[in-house]
Amino acid sequence: MPNLDYDILMKLTMELTKDFSEVEKLYRLMCFNVFAHNRDDHSKNFTFLYKETEKRWVLSPAYDLTFSYSIGGEHATTIHGNGRNPQMSDVLKVADEAGIDRRKAKQTARQVQECVEAYLGKYLKKAE
């Protein structure tokens, strides 16, 4: 069962890091998880690092990324409430809630989607 939503995670990231570019990094990661079908995006896969010399928090690099149906076939972290079959519209609603410019949000989401599809296309051809 989902235990978190990206809307909440975006707010947490902004509150903790005080840096909108960290929110945009999380948005890109969310897009990857949606388009690469990584439904194992549970709360332990989102961490923050404290940069002692700068006295600030940052989103950690992404990890534990894999194609996954997860338990029940649903994202562990829902995308604006949708864990079963999130669409571009759900992704963009998260961006809207987080205050990400709509044009930039669409561009980022499409870029990630195209990269994932290009990789999968190459991978599937090799498997044939």
N, C-alpha and C positions, 0 to 999 in steps of 0.2 A: 504494500500500500504506500502511496506517496506520503512523504512526511515533511515536505518542504515545497515552496513555490519560488520560481525565479523572481517574481515580483518582490517577495520578501528578501531574497538574497541580494537583489540589486540595492534595496534600501540599506541593508546591513553593510554592504560593501562601501556605500557612500558615507555612512555614519562612521565606520571604523577608519577608512583611509582618508576621508576628507578630500578625495581626488577623483574627479569625474572620469579621468582617463582609465582609472581602475575599474569603474563601472562599465566603460566601453570594452575593456578586456573581458570582463565577465560576460557581456552580451555576445561577444565573438565566440567564447567558449560554449555558451548556451546554443548558439547557432550550429556549431560543430556537433554538439551532442544530439540535436534534433536531426540534422541532415545525415549524419553518419550512423544514426540509429544506436547511439549509446544511451540506453535506458537505465544503465546502472549508475546514474548520476545522483547518488545518495549524498547525504550531508557530510560524510567523512571525506568526500572527494573535493571539498571546497575548503581550503585553508588559507591562512594569511601569514605573512612573514613580517617580523619587526626588524626594520633597518635601524640598528642602534645608532650609527653615526649620523643618520638623518632624523632620528627620533620620529619615525612614522611607520605605519603599517602599509603593506602592499599585498595584493592578491598573489598567491603562490603560482608558479608555473603549473600548467595543467598536467595531470597524471591519471593513471588508471583509465585510459581511454580505449574502449574496445566496442566492437559491434555486440550488442547485447539486447535480448528481449526482456531481461530482468524478471523479477518475480511478478507473475500475472500479466506480463507483456506491457507493462505500463512504466513510464518514466518515474523514478523515485522522487524526482523534483519536477513538479508540474510546470507547464508553460502557460501562465495566465489561467490556471485552473484545469488545463487539459493535459492529461498524462497519457491517454490512450493513442491519440492520433493527431498530434499538434501539426498545424499548418502554418504557412507563412503569416497568415492573419494573426495567429496567436503570438508568434515571434514578435511581430510589429506592435502588438498590444503591450507586450512587456517593455519594448523600447519606449513606447509612449508614456507608460507609467514611470519609467526611469528618467524621462526627460531627454532622451536621445533624439536628436533631429531626425524627422521621418525620412528625409532623403538619404541621410547618412546611414540610417538603420537599414533601409532597403538595399542600399549599395553593399553594405557589409554582409547582410544575409545572403544576397545573391552571389557575392564573391565566394563565400564559404560553401554554399550549395554547389556552385560550379566546380570548385576544387575537389569536393568530395565525389561528385559525379564523374569527373574526369579520372580520378584515381580508381574508382570502382570499375569504370569502363576498361581501363588498362588491366586491372587485376582480373576481371572476368575473362578478358581475351586470353590472358596467359593460362588460365585454368582450362580453357577449351581444348 
